[in-house]
Amino acid sequence: MAPREVELAGLLVEALAARFEPGKYKDTYRENLRALLDAKIRGEELKLEALAVPAPVPDILEGLKASLARLKKPAAGAERSPALMPTTVAR
């Protein structure tokens, strides 16, 4: 990863960091597996849903920039942060 990508990733992690509250989350995988096992034990026909195909992953640098831009909407007329400004690469 380029240093700029690492910097943007760090900014995103800091912006999204929050105290972990395990009570807010539910283990649906375990519940669904238990329901399938119970149905199998009762002799019921199992109906497995088709696996969802994940969407293609976009450019990570662009994704980080977009995430940061959503978190830091500058006031009208304010300049953009240098971390979010596009850079040119000399060749």
HTML snippet that shows the backbone in 3Dmol.js (N, CA, C, O; Angstrom):
<script src="https://3Dmol.org/build/3Dmol-min.js"></script>
<div id="view" style="width:600px;height:400px;position:relative"></div>
<script>
const pdb = `
ATOM      1  N   MET A   1       0.830  -1.169   0.000  1.00  0.00           N
ATOM      2  CA  MET A   1       0.000   0.000   0.000  1.00  0.00           C
ATOM      3  C   MET A   1       0.881   1.239   0.000  1.00  0.00           C
ATOM      4  O   MET A   1       1.933   1.272   0.638  1.00  0.00           O
ATOM      5  N   ALA A   2       0.445   2.234  -0.709  1.00  0.00           N
ATOM      6  CA  ALA A   2       1.177   3.495  -0.758  1.00  0.00           C
ATOM      7  C   ALA A   2       0.990   4.247   0.566  1.00  0.00           C
ATOM      8  O   ALA A   2      -0.031   4.075   1.232  1.00  0.00           O
ATOM      9  N   PRO A   3       1.955   5.068   0.948  1.00  0.00           N
ATOM     10  CA  PRO A   3       1.828   5.824   2.203  1.00  0.00           C
ATOM     11  C   PRO A   3       0.552   6.675   2.252  1.00  0.00           C
ATOM     12  O   PRO A   3      -0.045   6.830   3.318  1.00  0.00           O
ATOM     13  N   ARG A   4       0.143   7.214   1.137  1.00  0.00           N
ATOM     14  CA  ARG A   4      -1.066   8.040   1.094  1.00  0.00           C
ATOM     15  C   ARG A   4      -2.303   7.190   1.416  1.00  0.00           C
ATOM     16  O   ARG A   4      -3.206   7.645   2.118  1.00  0.00           O
ATOM     17  N   GLU A   5      -2.340   5.965   0.905  1.00  0.00           N
ATOM     18  CA  GLU A   5      -3.460   5.069   1.186  1.00  0.00           C
ATOM     19  C   GLU A   5      -3.506   4.712   2.665  1.00  0.00           C
ATOM     20  O   GLU A   5      -4.582   4.653   3.260  1.00  0.00           O
ATOM     21  N   VAL A   6      -2.346   4.474   3.256  1.00  0.00           N
ATOM     22  CA  VAL A   6      -2.271   4.143   4.682  1.00  0.00           C
ATOM     23  C   VAL A   6      -2.748   5.332   5.508  1.00  0.00           C
ATOM     24  O   VAL A   6      -3.476   5.159   6.486  1.00  0.00           O
ATOM     25  N   GLU A   7      -2.341   6.536   5.119  1.00  0.00           N
ATOM     26  CA  GLU A   7      -2.759   7.745   5.840  1.00  0.00           C
ATOM     27  C   GLU A   7      -4.275   7.914   5.771  1.00  0.00           C
ATOM     28  O   GLU A   7      -4.916   8.199   6.782  1.00  0.00           O
ATOM     29  N   LEU A   8      -4.850   7.738   4.572  1.00  0.00           N
ATOM     30  CA  LEU A   8      -6.303   7.862   4.418  1.00  0.00           C
ATOM     31  C   LEU A   8      -7.036   6.789   5.211  1.00  0.00           C
ATOM     32  O   LEU A   8      -8.078   7.059   5.808  1.00  0.00           O
ATOM     33  N   ALA A   9      -6.505   5.588   5.218  1.00  0.00           N
ATOM     34  CA  ALA A   9      -7.129   4.512   5.988  1.00  0.00           C
ATOM     35  C   ALA A   9      -7.108   4.842   7.479  1.00  0.00           C
ATOM     36  O   ALA A   9      -8.092   4.613   8.183  1.00  0.00           O
ATOM     37  N   GLY A  10      -5.998   5.375   7.952  1.00  0.00           N
ATOM     38  CA  GLY A  10      -5.898   5.770   9.352  1.00  0.00           C
ATOM     39  C   GLY A  10      -6.901   6.853   9.711  1.00  0.00           C
ATOM     40  O   GLY A  10      -7.529   6.794  10.769  1.00  0.00           O
ATOM     41  N   LEU A  11      -7.058   7.848   8.833  1.00  0.00           N
ATOM     42  CA  LEU A  11      -8.035   8.910   9.067  1.00  0.00           C
ATOM     43  C   LEU A  11      -9.452   8.346   9.124  1.00  0.00           C
ATOM     44  O   LEU A  11     -10.256   8.754   9.962  1.00  0.00           O
ATOM     45  N   LEU A  12      -9.749   7.416   8.239  1.00  0.00           N
ATOM     46  CA  LEU A  12     -11.082   6.820   8.214  1.00  0.00           C
ATOM     47  C   LEU A  12     -11.344   6.022   9.491  1.00  0.00           C
ATOM     48  O   LEU A  12     -12.424   6.123  10.073  1.00  0.00           O
ATOM     49  N   VAL A  13     -10.371   5.237   9.926  1.00  0.00           N
ATOM     50  CA  VAL A  13     -10.531   4.445  11.144  1.00  0.00           C
ATOM     51  C   VAL A  13     -10.742   5.363  12.342  1.00  0.00           C
ATOM     52  O   VAL A  13     -11.606   5.096  13.177  1.00  0.00           O
ATOM     53  N   GLU A  14      -9.967   6.436  12.436  1.00  0.00           N
ATOM     54  CA  GLU A  14     -10.121   7.378  13.547  1.00  0.00           C
ATOM     55  C   GLU A  14     -11.502   8.028  13.524  1.00  0.00           C
ATOM     56  O   GLU A  14     -12.120   8.212  14.573  1.00  0.00           O
ATOM     57  N   ALA A  15     -11.988   8.377  12.331  1.00  0.00           N
ATOM     58  CA  ALA A  15     -13.282   9.051  12.212  1.00  0.00           C
ATOM     59  C   ALA A  15     -14.434   8.118  12.579  1.00  0.00           C
ATOM     60  O   ALA A  15     -15.453   8.577  13.094  1.00  0.00           O
ATOM     61  N   LEU A  16     -14.290   6.830  12.327  1.00  0.00           N
ATOM     62  CA  LEU A  16     -15.366   5.881  12.570  1.00  0.00           C
ATOM     63  C   LEU A  16     -15.248   5.154  13.906  1.00  0.00           C
ATOM     64  O   LEU A  16     -16.147   4.405  14.288  1.00  0.00           O
ATOM     65  N   ALA A  17     -14.154   5.371  14.610  1.00  0.00           N
ATOM     66  CA  ALA A  17     -13.922   4.659  15.868  1.00  0.00           C
ATOM     67  C   ALA A  17     -14.997   5.016  16.893  1.00  0.00           C
ATOM     68  O   ALA A  17     -15.368   6.178  17.055  1.00  0.00           O
ATOM     69  N   ALA A  18     -15.475   4.002  17.566  1.00  0.00           N
ATOM     70  CA  ALA A  18     -16.478   4.187  18.616  1.00  0.00           C
ATOM     71  C   ALA A  18     -16.287   3.071  19.637  1.00  0.00           C
ATOM     72  O   ALA A  18     -15.647   2.057  19.358  1.00  0.00           O
ATOM     73  N   ARG A  19     -16.841   3.272  20.800  1.00  0.00           N
ATOM     74  CA  ARG A  19     -16.761   2.259  21.857  1.00  0.00           C
ATOM     75  C   ARG A  19     -17.541   1.010  21.415  1.00  0.00           C
ATOM     76  O   ARG A  19     -18.672   1.112  20.939  1.00  0.00           O
ATOM     77  N   PHE A  20     -16.922  -0.165  21.578  1.00  0.00           N
ATOM     78  CA  PHE A  20     -17.560  -1.412  21.183  1.00  0.00           C
ATOM     79  C   PHE A  20     -18.608  -1.803  22.205  1.00  0.00           C
ATOM     80  O   PHE A  20     -18.320  -1.884  23.399  1.00  0.00           O
ATOM     81  N   GLU A  21     -19.819  -2.045  21.740  1.00  0.00           N
ATOM     82  CA  GLU A  21     -20.920  -2.462  22.597  1.00  0.00           C
ATOM     83  C   GLU A  21     -21.473  -3.786  22.072  1.00  0.00           C
ATOM     84  O   GLU A  21     -22.317  -3.795  21.176  1.00  0.00           O
ATOM     85  N   PRO A  22     -20.994  -4.919  22.635  1.00  0.00           N
ATOM     86  CA  PRO A  22     -21.393  -6.223  22.110  1.00  0.00           C
ATOM     87  C   PRO A  22     -22.895  -6.481  22.170  1.00  0.00           C
ATOM     88  O   PRO A  22     -23.407  -7.270  21.375  1.00  0.00           O
ATOM     89  N   GLY A  23     -23.605  -5.847  23.076  1.00  0.00           N
ATOM     90  CA  GLY A  23     -25.050  -6.047  23.185  1.00  0.00           C
ATOM     91  C   GLY A  23     -25.825  -5.539  21.979  1.00  0.00           C
ATOM     92  O   GLY A  23     -26.983  -5.910  21.785  1.00  0.00           O
ATOM     93  N   LYS A  24     -25.200  -4.697  21.172  1.00  0.00           N
ATOM     94  CA  LYS A  24     -25.863  -4.146  19.988  1.00  0.00           C
ATOM     95  C   LYS A  24     -25.866  -5.139  18.814  1.00  0.00           C
ATOM     96  O   LYS A  24     -26.537  -4.912  17.808  1.00  0.00           O
ATOM     97  N   TYR A  25     -25.122  -6.224  18.947  1.00  0.00           N
ATOM     98  CA  TYR A  25     -24.955  -7.150  17.827  1.00  0.00           C
ATOM     99  C   TYR A  25     -25.592  -8.496  18.135  1.00  0.00           C
ATOM    100  O   TYR A  25     -25.685  -8.913  19.289  1.00  0.00           O
ATOM    101  N   LYS A  26     -26.024  -9.155  17.086  1.00  0.00           N
ATOM    102  CA  LYS A  26     -26.709 -10.436  17.211  1.00  0.00           C
ATOM    103  C   LYS A  26     -26.021 -11.444  16.292  1.00  0.00           C
ATOM    104  O   LYS A  26     -25.703 -11.128  15.145  1.00  0.00           O
ATOM    105  N   ASP A  27     -25.793 -12.648  16.794  1.00  0.00           N
ATOM    106  CA  ASP A  27     -25.121 -13.691  16.018  1.00  0.00           C
ATOM    107  C   ASP A  27     -26.154 -14.427  15.164  1.00  0.00           C
ATOM    108  O   ASP A  27     -26.632 -15.496  15.544  1.00  0.00           O
ATOM    109  N   THR A  28     -26.494 -13.854  14.015  1.00  0.00           N
ATOM    110  CA  THR A  28     -27.509 -14.474  13.155  1.00  0.00           C
ATOM    111  C   THR A  28     -26.985 -15.745  12.493  1.00  0.00           C
ATOM    112  O   THR A  28     -27.770 -16.640  12.182  1.00  0.00           O
ATOM    113  N   TYR A  29     -25.675 -15.842  12.271  1.00  0.00           N
ATOM    114  CA  TYR A  29     -25.124 -17.055  11.676  1.00  0.00           C
ATOM    115  C   TYR A  29     -25.409 -18.243  12.584  1.00  0.00           C
ATOM    116  O   TYR A  29     -25.886 -19.282  12.127  1.00  0.00           O
ATOM    117  N   ARG A  30     -25.119 -18.088  13.857  1.00  0.00           N
ATOM    118  CA  ARG A  30     -25.328 -19.175  14.815  1.00  0.00           C
ATOM    119  C   ARG A  30     -26.816 -19.535  14.898  1.00  0.00           C
ATOM    120  O   ARG A  30     -27.173 -20.713  14.944  1.00  0.00           O
ATOM    121  N   GLU A  31     -27.678 -18.518  14.918  1.00  0.00           N
ATOM    122  CA  GLU A  31     -29.126 -18.765  14.984  1.00  0.00           C
ATOM    123  C   GLU A  31     -29.620 -19.504  13.738  1.00  0.00           C
ATOM    124  O   GLU A  31     -30.404 -20.448  13.842  1.00  0.00           O
ATOM    125  N   ASN A  32     -29.163 -19.075  12.572  1.00  0.00           N
ATOM    126  CA  ASN A  32     -29.581 -19.726  11.329  1.00  0.00           C
ATOM    127  C   ASN A  32     -29.074 -21.165  11.253  1.00  0.00           C
ATOM    128  O   ASN A  32     -29.793 -22.060  10.808  1.00  0.00           O
ATOM    129  N   LEU A  33     -27.845 -21.380  11.686  1.00  0.00           N
ATOM    130  CA  LEU A  33     -27.288 -22.734  11.693  1.00  0.00           C
ATOM    131  C   LEU A  33     -28.079 -23.624  12.647  1.00  0.00           C
ATOM    132  O   LEU A  33     -28.386 -24.769  12.318  1.00  0.00           O
ATOM    133  N   ARG A  34     -28.414 -23.098  13.837  1.00  0.00           N
ATOM    134  CA  ARG A  34     -29.191 -23.861  14.818  1.00  0.00           C
ATOM    135  C   ARG A  34     -30.547 -24.222  14.235  1.00  0.00           C
ATOM    136  O   ARG A  34     -31.011 -25.348  14.413  1.00  0.00           O
ATOM    137  N   ALA A  35     -31.202 -23.276  13.530  1.00  0.00           N
ATOM    138  CA  ALA A  35     -32.509 -23.537  12.932  1.00  0.00           C
ATOM    139  C   ALA A  35     -32.408 -24.630  11.866  1.00  0.00           C
ATOM    140  O   ALA A  35     -33.289 -25.486  11.777  1.00  0.00           O
ATOM    141  N   LEU A  36     -31.337 -24.611  11.050  1.00  0.00           N
ATOM    142  CA  LEU A  36     -31.139 -25.652  10.047  1.00  0.00           C
ATOM    143  C   LEU A  36     -30.912 -27.015  10.697  1.00  0.00           C
ATOM    144  O   LEU A  36     -31.460 -28.022  10.249  1.00  0.00           O
ATOM    145  N   LEU A  37     -30.107 -27.040  11.748  1.00  0.00           N
ATOM    146  CA  LEU A  37     -29.853 -28.312  12.439  1.00  0.00           C
ATOM    147  C   LEU A  37     -31.122 -28.864  13.082  1.00  0.00           C
ATOM    148  O   LEU A  37     -31.386 -30.064  13.015  1.00  0.00           O
ATOM    149  N   ASP A  38     -31.901 -27.988  13.700  1.00  0.00           N
ATOM    150  CA  ASP A  38     -33.154 -28.426  14.320  1.00  0.00           C
ATOM    151  C   ASP A  38     -34.123 -28.970  13.271  1.00  0.00           C
ATOM    152  O   ASP A  38     -34.793 -29.975  13.509  1.00  0.00           O
ATOM    153  N   ALA A  39     -34.201 -28.314  12.117  1.00  0.00           N
ATOM    154  CA  ALA A  39     -35.079 -28.774  11.038  1.00  0.00           C
ATOM    155  C   ALA A  39     -34.608 -30.141  10.524  1.00  0.00           C
ATOM    156  O   ALA A  39     -35.421 -31.021  10.243  1.00  0.00           O
ATOM    157  N   LYS A  40     -33.293 -30.304  10.408  1.00  0.00           N
ATOM    158  CA  LYS A  40     -32.733 -31.581   9.945  1.00  0.00           C
ATOM    159  C   LYS A  40     -33.070 -32.686  10.945  1.00  0.00           C
ATOM    160  O   LYS A  40     -33.433 -33.793  10.549  1.00  0.00           O
ATOM    161  N   ILE A  41     -32.952 -32.392  12.218  1.00  0.00           N
ATOM    162  CA  ILE A  41     -33.259 -33.380  13.259  1.00  0.00           C
ATOM    163  C   ILE A  41     -34.732 -33.784  13.195  1.00  0.00           C
ATOM    164  O   ILE A  41     -35.065 -34.953  13.385  1.00  0.00           O
ATOM    165  N   ARG A  42     -35.617 -32.812  12.925  1.00  0.00           N
ATOM    166  CA  ARG A  42     -37.052 -33.113  12.827  1.00  0.00           C
ATOM    167  C   ARG A  42     -37.398 -33.810  11.508  1.00  0.00           C
ATOM    168  O   ARG A  42     -38.544 -34.217  11.315  1.00  0.00           O
ATOM    169  N   GLY A  43     -36.430 -33.955  10.599  1.00  0.00           N
ATOM    170  CA  GLY A  43     -36.669 -34.635   9.338  1.00  0.00           C
ATOM    171  C   GLY A  43     -37.285 -33.743   8.272  1.00  0.00           C
ATOM    172  O   GLY A  43     -37.766 -34.244   7.256  1.00  0.00           O
ATOM    173  N   GLU A  44     -37.280 -32.457   8.478  1.00  0.00           N
ATOM    174  CA  GLU A  44     -37.841 -31.532   7.496  1.00  0.00           C
ATOM    175  C   GLU A  44     -36.889 -31.368   6.318  1.00  0.00           C
ATOM    176  O   GLU A  44     -35.680 -31.562   6.442  1.00  0.00           O
ATOM    177  N   GLU A  45     -37.463 -31.007   5.174  1.00  0.00           N
ATOM    178  CA  GLU A  45     -36.648 -30.739   3.991  1.00  0.00           C
ATOM    179  C   GLU A  45     -35.990 -29.379   4.169  1.00  0.00           C
ATOM    180  O   GLU A  45     -36.658 -28.390   4.467  1.00  0.00           O
ATOM    181  N   LEU A  46     -34.667 -29.339   3.984  1.00  0.00           N
ATOM    182  CA  LEU A  46     -33.932 -28.094   4.177  1.00  0.00           C
ATOM    183  C   LEU A  46     -34.016 -27.240   2.921  1.00  0.00           C
ATOM    184  O   LEU A  46     -33.820 -27.732   1.810  1.00  0.00           O
ATOM    185  N   LYS A  47     -34.306 -25.966   3.105  1.00  0.00           N
ATOM    186  CA  LYS A  47     -34.365 -25.018   1.994  1.00  0.00           C
ATOM    187  C   LYS A  47     -33.245 -24.012   2.184  1.00  0.00           C
ATOM    188  O   LYS A  47     -33.366 -23.056   2.950  1.00  0.00           O
ATOM    189  N   LEU A  48     -32.167 -24.246   1.480  1.00  0.00           N
ATOM    190  CA  LEU A  48     -31.019 -23.352   1.580  1.00  0.00           C
ATOM    191  C   LEU A  48     -31.154 -22.256   0.532  1.00  0.00           C
ATOM    192  O   LEU A  48     -31.373 -22.531  -0.647  1.00  0.00           O
ATOM    193  N   GLU A  49     -31.022 -21.018   0.975  1.00  0.00           N
ATOM    194  CA  GLU A  49     -31.102 -19.895   0.052  1.00  0.00           C
ATOM    195  C   GLU A  49     -29.802 -19.808  -0.731  1.00  0.00           C
ATOM    196  O   GLU A  49     -28.744 -20.212  -0.247  1.00  0.00           O
ATOM    197  N   ALA A  50     -29.892 -19.276  -1.946  1.00  0.00           N
ATOM    198  CA  ALA A  50     -28.702 -19.120  -2.774  1.00  0.00           C
ATOM    199  C   ALA A  50     -27.737 -18.135  -2.114  1.00  0.00           C
ATOM    200  O   ALA A  50     -28.155 -17.148  -1.507  1.00  0.00           O
ATOM    201  N   LEU A  51     -26.461 -18.413  -2.239  1.00  0.00           N
ATOM    202  CA  LEU A  51     -25.456 -17.522  -1.672  1.00  0.00           C
ATOM    203  C   LEU A  51     -25.396 -16.238  -2.493  1.00  0.00           C
ATOM    204  O   LEU A  51     -25.404 -16.278  -3.723  1.00  0.00           O
ATOM    205  N   ALA A  52     -25.338 -15.130  -1.821  1.00  0.00           N
ATOM    206  CA  ALA A  52     -25.243 -13.839  -2.492  1.00  0.00           C
ATOM    207  C   ALA A  52     -23.817 -13.648  -3.003  1.00  0.00           C
ATOM    208  O   ALA A  52     -22.852 -13.940  -2.297  1.00  0.00           O
ATOM    209  N   VAL A  53     -23.697 -13.166  -4.209  1.00  0.00           N
ATOM    210  CA  VAL A  53     -22.389 -12.896  -4.784  1.00  0.00           C
ATOM    211  C   VAL A  53     -22.021 -11.460  -4.414  1.00  0.00           C
ATOM    212  O   VAL A  53     -22.770 -10.533  -4.722  1.00  0.00           O
ATOM    213  N   PRO A  54     -20.876 -11.266  -3.756  1.00  0.00           N
ATOM    214  CA  PRO A  54     -20.508  -9.908  -3.359  1.00  0.00           C
ATOM    215  C   PRO A  54     -20.237  -9.029  -4.571  1.00  0.00           C
ATOM    216  O   PRO A  54     -19.802  -9.504  -5.621  1.00  0.00           O
ATOM    217  N   ALA A  55     -20.501  -7.748  -4.404  1.00  0.00           N
ATOM    218  CA  ALA A  55     -20.256  -6.775  -5.470  1.00  0.00           C
ATOM    219  C   ALA A  55     -18.753  -6.618  -5.657  1.00  0.00           C
ATOM    220  O   ALA A  55     -17.992  -6.816  -4.710  1.00  0.00           O
ATOM    221  N   PRO A  56     -18.316  -6.271  -6.852  1.00  0.00           N
ATOM    222  CA  PRO A  56     -16.885  -6.073  -7.065  1.00  0.00           C
ATOM    223  C   PRO A  56     -16.369  -4.923  -6.189  1.00  0.00           C
ATOM    224  O   PRO A  56     -17.074  -3.944  -5.943  1.00  0.00           O
ATOM    225  N   VAL A  57     -15.141  -5.066  -5.732  1.00  0.00           N
ATOM    226  CA  VAL A  57     -14.547  -4.075  -4.840  1.00  0.00           C
ATOM    227  C   VAL A  57     -14.000  -2.912  -5.670  1.00  0.00           C
ATOM    228  O   VAL A  57     -13.217  -3.122  -6.596  1.00  0.00           O
ATOM    229  N   PRO A  58     -14.415  -1.683  -5.338  1.00  0.00           N
ATOM    230  CA  PRO A  58     -13.900  -0.533  -6.073  1.00  0.00           C
ATOM    231  C   PRO A  58     -12.477  -0.206  -5.641  1.00  0.00           C
ATOM    232  O   PRO A  58     -11.944  -0.827  -4.722  1.00  0.00           O
ATOM    233  N   ASP A  59     -11.870   0.758  -6.298  1.00  0.00           N
ATOM    234  CA  ASP A  59     -10.529   1.225  -5.949  1.00  0.00           C
ATOM    235  C   ASP A  59     -10.530   1.654  -4.486  1.00  0.00           C
ATOM    236  O   ASP A  59     -11.325   2.507  -4.093  1.00  0.00           O
ATOM    237  N   ILE A  60      -9.648   1.073  -3.679  1.00  0.00           N
ATOM    238  CA  ILE A  60      -9.650   1.339  -2.239  1.00  0.00           C
ATOM    239  C   ILE A  60      -9.350   2.797  -1.926  1.00  0.00           C
ATOM    240  O   ILE A  60      -9.948   3.363  -1.011  1.00  0.00           O
ATOM    241  N   LEU A  61      -8.442   3.414  -2.663  1.00  0.00           N
ATOM    242  CA  LEU A  61      -8.107   4.807  -2.397  1.00  0.00           C
ATOM    243  C   LEU A  61      -9.309   5.698  -2.648  1.00  0.00           C
ATOM    244  O   LEU A  61      -9.588   6.601  -1.860  1.00  0.00           O
ATOM    245  N   GLU A  62     -10.023   5.455  -3.737  1.00  0.00           N
ATOM    246  CA  GLU A  62     -11.221   6.245  -4.033  1.00  0.00           C
ATOM    247  C   GLU A  62     -12.304   5.995  -2.989  1.00  0.00           C
ATOM    248  O   GLU A  62     -13.023   6.917  -2.606  1.00  0.00           O
ATOM    249  N   GLY A  63     -12.422   4.754  -2.529  1.00  0.00           N
ATOM    250  CA  GLY A  63     -13.397   4.430  -1.493  1.00  0.00           C
ATOM    251  C   GLY A  63     -13.091   5.147  -0.181  1.00  0.00           C
ATOM    252  O   GLY A  63     -13.996   5.650   0.484  1.00  0.00           O
ATOM    253  N   LEU A  64     -11.810   5.191   0.186  1.00  0.00           N
ATOM    254  CA  LEU A  64     -11.412   5.899   1.397  1.00  0.00           C
ATOM    255  C   LEU A  64     -11.698   7.396   1.278  1.00  0.00           C
ATOM    256  O   LEU A  64     -12.195   8.020   2.215  1.00  0.00           O
ATOM    257  N   LYS A  65     -11.379   7.958   0.117  1.00  0.00           N
ATOM    258  CA  LYS A  65     -11.640   9.386  -0.094  1.00  0.00           C
ATOM    259  C   LYS A  65     -13.134   9.676   0.023  1.00  0.00           C
ATOM    260  O   LYS A  65     -13.535  10.650   0.661  1.00  0.00           O
ATOM    261  N   ALA A  66     -13.944   8.840  -0.585  1.00  0.00           N
ATOM    262  CA  ALA A  66     -15.393   9.057  -0.545  1.00  0.00           C
ATOM    263  C   ALA A  66     -15.918   8.934   0.881  1.00  0.00           C
ATOM    264  O   ALA A  66     -16.773   9.718   1.295  1.00  0.00           O
ATOM    265  N   SER A  67     -15.413   7.954   1.638  1.00  0.00           N
ATOM    266  CA  SER A  67     -15.855   7.782   3.024  1.00  0.00           C
ATOM    267  C   SER A  67     -15.487   8.988   3.865  1.00  0.00           C
ATOM    268  O   SER A  67     -16.297   9.475   4.653  1.00  0.00           O
ATOM    269  N   LEU A  68     -14.272   9.466   3.697  1.00  0.00           N
ATOM    270  CA  LEU A  68     -13.846  10.641   4.453  1.00  0.00           C
ATOM    271  C   LEU A  68     -14.640  11.873   4.041  1.00  0.00           C
ATOM    272  O   LEU A  68     -14.988  12.700   4.884  1.00  0.00           O
ATOM    273  N   ALA A  69     -14.925  11.999   2.765  1.00  0.00           N
ATOM    274  CA  ALA A  69     -15.692  13.154   2.280  1.00  0.00           C
ATOM    275  C   ALA A  69     -17.088  13.144   2.886  1.00  0.00           C
ATOM    276  O   ALA A  69     -17.619  14.201   3.228  1.00  0.00           O
ATOM    277  N   ARG A  70     -17.695  11.961   3.026  1.00  0.00           N
ATOM    278  CA  ARG A  70     -19.028  11.879   3.635  1.00  0.00           C
ATOM    279  C   ARG A  70     -18.983  12.261   5.103  1.00  0.00           C
ATOM    280  O   ARG A  70     -19.930  12.852   5.621  1.00  0.00           O
ATOM    281  N   LEU A  71     -17.884  11.927   5.780  1.00  0.00           N
ATOM    282  CA  LEU A  71     -17.760  12.231   7.209  1.00  0.00           C
ATOM    283  C   LEU A  71     -17.447  13.699   7.458  1.00  0.00           C
ATOM    284  O   LEU A  71     -17.882  14.275   8.455  1.00  0.00           O
ATOM    285  N   LYS A  72     -16.695  14.296   6.553  1.00  0.00           N
ATOM    286  CA  LYS A  72     -16.264  15.681   6.725  1.00  0.00           C
ATOM    287  C   LYS A  72     -16.824  16.536   5.599  1.00  0.00           C
ATOM    288  O   LYS A  72     -16.096  16.895   4.673  1.00  0.00           O
ATOM    289  N   LYS A  73     -18.088  16.858   5.665  1.00  0.00           N
ATOM    290  CA  LYS A  73     -18.662  17.729   4.655  1.00  0.00           C
ATOM    291  C   LYS A  73     -18.261  19.150   5.004  1.00  0.00           C
ATOM    292  O   LYS A  73     -18.746  19.694   5.996  1.00  0.00           O
ATOM    293  N   PRO A  74     -17.375  19.775   4.204  1.00  0.00           N
ATOM    294  CA  PRO A  74     -16.924  21.130   4.526  1.00  0.00           C
ATOM    295  C   PRO A  74     -18.045  22.147   4.350  1.00  0.00           C
ATOM    296  O   PRO A  74     -18.957  21.977   3.541  1.00  0.00           O
ATOM    297  N   ALA A  75     -17.940  23.202   5.136  1.00  0.00           N
ATOM    298  CA  ALA A  75     -18.925  24.284   5.021  1.00  0.00           C
ATOM    299  C   ALA A  75     -18.793  24.927   3.654  1.00  0.00           C
ATOM    300  O   ALA A  75     -17.730  24.858   3.037  1.00  0.00           O
ATOM    301  N   ALA A  76     -19.846  25.544   3.181  1.00  0.00           N
ATOM    302  CA  ALA A  76     -19.826  26.181   1.864  1.00  0.00           C
ATOM    303  C   ALA A  76     -18.694  27.189   1.811  1.00  0.00           C
ATOM    304  O   ALA A  76     -18.566  28.021   2.708  1.00  0.00           O
ATOM    305  N   GLY A  77     -17.876  27.128   0.782  1.00  0.00           N
ATOM    306  CA  GLY A  77     -16.778  28.060   0.601  1.00  0.00           C
ATOM    307  C   GLY A  77     -15.503  27.645   1.309  1.00  0.00           C
ATOM    308  O   GLY A  77     -14.459  28.262   1.095  1.00  0.00           O
ATOM    309  N   ALA A  78     -15.555  26.612   2.151  1.00  0.00           N
ATOM    310  CA  ALA A  78     -14.355  26.165   2.856  1.00  0.00           C
ATOM    311  C   ALA A  78     -13.474  25.378   1.900  1.00  0.00           C
ATOM    312  O   ALA A  78     -13.967  24.700   0.998  1.00  0.00           O
ATOM    313  N   GLU A  79     -12.161  25.475   2.108  1.00  0.00           N
ATOM    314  CA  GLU A  79     -11.245  24.730   1.256  1.00  0.00           C
ATOM    315  C   GLU A  79     -11.198  23.278   1.681  1.00  0.00           C
ATOM    316  O   GLU A  79     -11.438  22.948   2.842  1.00  0.00           O
ATOM    317  N   ARG A  80     -10.884  22.407   0.720  1.00  0.00           N
ATOM    318  CA  ARG A  80     -10.779  20.984   1.017  1.00  0.00           C
ATOM    319  C   ARG A  80      -9.500  20.701   1.769  1.00  0.00           C
ATOM    320  O   ARG A  80      -8.494  21.391   1.604  1.00  0.00           O
ATOM    321  N   SER A  81      -9.552  19.689   2.587  1.00  0.00           N
ATOM    322  CA  SER A  81      -8.382  19.249   3.336  1.00  0.00           C
ATOM    323  C   SER A  81      -7.334  18.727   2.370  1.00  0.00           C
ATOM    324  O   SER A  81      -7.685  18.061   1.395  1.00  0.00           O
ATOM    325  N   PRO A  82      -6.041  19.011   2.609  1.00  0.00           N
ATOM    326  CA  PRO A  82      -5.001  18.498   1.713  1.00  0.00           C
ATOM    327  C   PRO A  82      -5.018  16.971   1.614  1.00  0.00           C
ATOM    328  O   PRO A  82      -4.624  16.420   0.586  1.00  0.00           O
ATOM    329  N   ALA A  83      -5.463  16.285   2.657  1.00  0.00           N
ATOM    330  CA  ALA A  83      -5.507  14.817   2.630  1.00  0.00           C
ATOM    331  C   ALA A  83      -6.539  14.318   1.637  1.00  0.00           C
ATOM    332  O   ALA A  83      -6.439  13.184   1.169  1.00  0.00           O
ATOM    333  N   LEU A  84      -7.534  15.141   1.301  1.00  0.00           N
ATOM    334  CA  LEU A  84      -8.587  14.702   0.393  1.00  0.00           C
ATOM    335  C   LEU A  84      -8.404  15.237  -1.017  1.00  0.00           C
ATOM    336  O   LEU A  84      -9.172  14.896  -1.916  1.00  0.00           O
ATOM    337  N   MET A  85      -7.392  16.072  -1.216  1.00  0.00           N
ATOM    338  CA  MET A  85      -7.188  16.667  -2.531  1.00  0.00           C
ATOM    339  C   MET A  85      -6.462  15.684  -3.436  1.00  0.00           C
ATOM    340  O   MET A  85      -5.541  14.997  -2.992  1.00  0.00           O
ATOM    341  N   PRO A  86      -6.868  15.608  -4.706  1.00  0.00           N
ATOM    342  CA  PRO A  86      -6.183  14.707  -5.628  1.00  0.00           C
ATOM    343  C   PRO A  86      -4.743  15.159  -5.861  1.00  0.00           C
ATOM    344  O   PRO A  86      -4.442  16.352  -5.832  1.00  0.00           O
ATOM    345  N   THR A  87      -3.881  14.212  -6.086  1.00  0.00           N
ATOM    346  CA  THR A  87      -2.490  14.532  -6.347  1.00  0.00           C
ATOM    347  C   THR A  87      -2.159  14.148  -7.774  1.00  0.00           C
ATOM    348  O   THR A  87      -2.825  13.304  -8.373  1.00  0.00           O
ATOM    349  N   THR A  88      -1.135  14.767  -8.308  1.00  0.00           N
ATOM    350  CA  THR A  88      -0.665  14.398  -9.648  1.00  0.00           C
ATOM    351  C   THR A  88       0.649  13.693  -9.474  1.00  0.00           C
ATOM    352  O   THR A  88       1.440  14.024  -8.591  1.00  0.00           O
ATOM    353  N   VAL A  89       0.873  12.725 -10.316  1.00  0.00           N
ATOM    354  CA  VAL A  89       2.086  11.940 -10.249  1.00  0.00           C
ATOM    355  C   VAL A  89       2.955  12.315 -11.444  1.00  0.00           C
ATOM    356  O   VAL A  89       2.524  12.201 -12.591  1.00  0.00           O
ATOM    357  N   ALA A  90       4.184  12.765 -11.172  1.00  0.00           N
ATOM    358  CA  ALA A  90       5.108  13.099 -12.261  1.00  0.00           C
ATOM    359  C   ALA A  90       5.623  11.820 -12.857  1.00  0.00           C
ATOM    360  O   ALA A  90       5.969  10.881 -12.141  1.00  0.00           O
ATOM    361  N   ARG A  91       5.673  11.785 -14.146  1.00  0.00           N
ATOM    362  CA  ARG A  91       6.175  10.580 -14.823  1.00  0.00           C
ATOM    363  C   ARG A  91       7.401  10.887 -15.616  1.00  0.00           C
ATOM    364  O   ARG A  91       7.964   9.997 -16.253  1.00  0.00           O
TER     365      ARG A  91
END
`;
const viewer = $3Dmol.createViewer("view");
viewer.addModel(pdb, "pdb");
viewer.setStyle({}, {cartoon: {color: "spectrum"}});
viewer.zoomTo();
viewer.render();
</script>
